[in-house]
Amino acid sequence: MAALLAYKKANLRFERLQEYAAGIELFGHEVKSLRAKLGSLDGARVVVRGGEAYLVGMTIPSYQAANTPKGYDAERTRRLLLTKKELRELAAAESQKGLTLVPFELYTSGRNMKARIAIVRSKGKADRREELKKRDASREAARLLKNR
């Protein structure tokens, strides 16, 4: 279960409330591109429409430009594979004010490509600053203990 792609700033920007693992419908050349660690989750989000979940805003560039089909859209909407119960929970969370669905990372599970998504609440500026202060303080304490 190696992470291929991660949304690095997500932990700073969002507070995770509940996590899910979802399969993703991809083309073969998109899988090759992700295994080569190409792509970006920055600004990506999950939307639930018509009883299905979709990953919107994720960029997967072509693996080999010469072999990519004509008209390939690197930012196309990709369907997520979830159970009906999970889809109902995500739809309910999406309809609540202040909650968003965000992908945190893409990883492989055997032959399958999966996404770790979460129901999140956005952190305020004060919360972000507080978290950075705590991180710096713990880093400084670790440094002092190491140099004893």
KADA-V658048 format. One record per residue. N is the residue number from 1. RES is the residue in one small letter. PHI is phi in radians with two decimals (NA if undefined). OMEGA is omega in degrees with one decimal (NA if undefined). Layout:
N_RES_PHI_OMEGA ; N_RES_PHI_OMEGA
This chain:
1_m_NA_-178.7 ; 2_a_-1.65_178.6 ; 3_a_-1.26_179.4 ; 4_l_-1.66_-174.4 ; 5_l_-2.58_-178.7 ; 6_a_-2.35_174.7 ; 7_y_-1.61_-166.9 ; 8_k_-1.17_-177.1 ; 9_k_-1.53_-175.2 ; 10_a_-1.11_-179.2 ; 11_n_-1.15_177.9 ; 12_l_-1.36_-174.4 ; 13_r_-1.49_-171.7 ; 14_f_-2.26_172.7 ; 15_e_-1.86_-177.8 ; 16_r_-1.32_177.5 ; 17_l_-1.83_179.3 ; 18_q_-2.68_-177.8 ; 19_e_-1.95_177.0 ; 20_y_-2.43_171.8 ; 21_a_-1.95_-177.2 ; 22_a_-2.34_172.7 ; 23_g_-1.32_179.9 ; 24_i_-2.21_173.9 ; 25_e_-1.51_-177.8 ; 26_l_-2.30_170.4 ; 27_f_-1.42_-179.7 ; 28_g_-1.04_-178.6 ; 29_h_-1.25_175.1 ; 30_e_-1.25_177.5 ; 31_v_-1.11_178.4 ; 32_k_-1.06_179.6 ; 33_s_-1.11_178.8 ; 34_l_-1.18_177.6 ; 35_r_-1.14_175.6 ; 36_a_-1.50_178.5 ; 37_k_1.10_172.7 ; 38_l_-1.68_177.9 ; 39_g_2.07_-177.4 ; 40_s_-2.62_175.6 ; 41_l_-1.81_-178.4 ; 42_d_-1.06_179.3 ; 43_g_1.40_-179.3 ; 44_a_-1.37_177.2 ; 45_r_-2.62_-179.8 ; 46_v_-1.97_174.9 ; 47_v_-2.15_178.7 ; 48_v_-1.97_-179.5 ; 49_r_-2.41_175.4 ; 50_g_1.05_178.9 ; 51_g_1.34_176.8 ; 52_e_-2.35_179.4 ; 53_a_-1.82_-179.0 ; 54_y_-2.26_176.2 ; 55_l_-1.70_-174.2 ; 56_v_-2.04_173.5 ; 57_g_1.59_177.4 ; 58_m_-1.46_-179.8 ; 59_t_-1.87_172.7 ; 60_i_-2.22_-179.8 ; 61_p_-1.21_-179.5 ; 62_s_-1.17_-178.9 ; 63_y_-1.25_174.4 ; 64_q_-2.30_-174.1 ; 65_a_-1.01_-177.5 ; 66_a_-1.20_-176.8 ; 67_n_-1.72_-179.7 ; 68_t_-1.41_179.2 ; 69_p_-1.04_178.1 ; 70_k_-1.10_178.1 ; 71_g_1.34_178.8 ; 72_y_-1.20_179.1 ; 73_d_-1.82_-176.8 ; 74_a_-1.17_-178.1 ; 75_e_-1.92_-178.3 ; 76_r_-1.12_177.2 ; 77_t_-1.33_-178.6 ; 78_r_-2.04_-177.2 ; 79_r_-1.40_176.0 ; 80_l_-1.77_-177.7 ; 81_l_-1.82_-177.8 ; 82_l_-2.34_176.0 ; 83_t_-1.33_-179.9 ; 84_k_-1.08_179.0 ; 85_k_-1.10_178.7 ; 86_e_-1.11_178.4 ; 87_l_-1.08_177.9 ; 88_r_-1.11_179.5 ; 89_e_-1.11_179.7 ; 90_l_-1.16_178.9 ; 91_a_-1.11_178.5 ; 92_a_-1.13_-180.0 ; 93_a_-1.18_-178.8 ; 94_e_-1.14_-178.5 ; 95_s_-1.33_178.7 ; 96_q_-1.34_-179.6 ; 97_k_-1.22_176.8 ; 98_g_1.58_179.1 ; 99_l_-1.86_-178.9 ; 100_t_-2.37_175.9 ; 101_l_-1.90_-173.8 ; 102_v_-2.27_172.4 ; 103_p_-1.42_-179.5 ; 104_f_-1.74_178.4 ; 105_e_-2.80_172.0 ; 106_l_-1.97_-179.2 ; 107_y_-2.58_177.4 ; 108_t_-1.77_175.3 ; 109_s_-2.30_-172.3 ; 110_g_1.21_178.2 ; 111_r_-1.53_-171.9 ; 112_n_-1.58_175.6 ; 113_m_-1.78_-177.6 ; 114_k_-2.24_177.2 ; 115_a_-2.09_173.0 ; 116_r_-1.69_-179.0 ; 117_i_-2.01_-178.1 ; 118_a_-2.54_168.9 ; 119_i_-1.47_-173.9 ; 120_v_-2.27_171.7 ; 121_r_-2.13_-178.5 ; 122_s_-1.20_176.9 ; 123_k_-1.49_175.4 ; 124_g_-1.36_-178.7 ; 125_k_-1.07_-179.8 ; 126_a_-1.13_178.5 ; 127_d_-1.10_179.4 ; 128_r_-1.11_-179.4 ; 129_r_-1.10_179.1 ; 130_e_-1.08_179.3 ; 131_e_-1.14_177.5 ; 132_l_-1.12_178.1 ; 133_k_-1.10_178.6 ; 134_k_-1.08_-179.7 ; 135_r_-1.10_179.1 ; 136_d_-1.14_180.0 ; 137_a_-1.14_180.0 ; 138_s_-1.19_177.3 ; 139_r_-1.12_179.3 ; 140_e_-1.14_178.1 ; 141_a_-1.11_177.8 ; 142_a_-1.11_179.4 ; 143_r_-1.13_179.2 ; 144_l_-1.13_179.0 ; 145_l_-1.17_-178.9 ; 146_k_-1.21_-174.8 ; 147_n_-1.51_179.2 ; 148_r_-1.10_NA
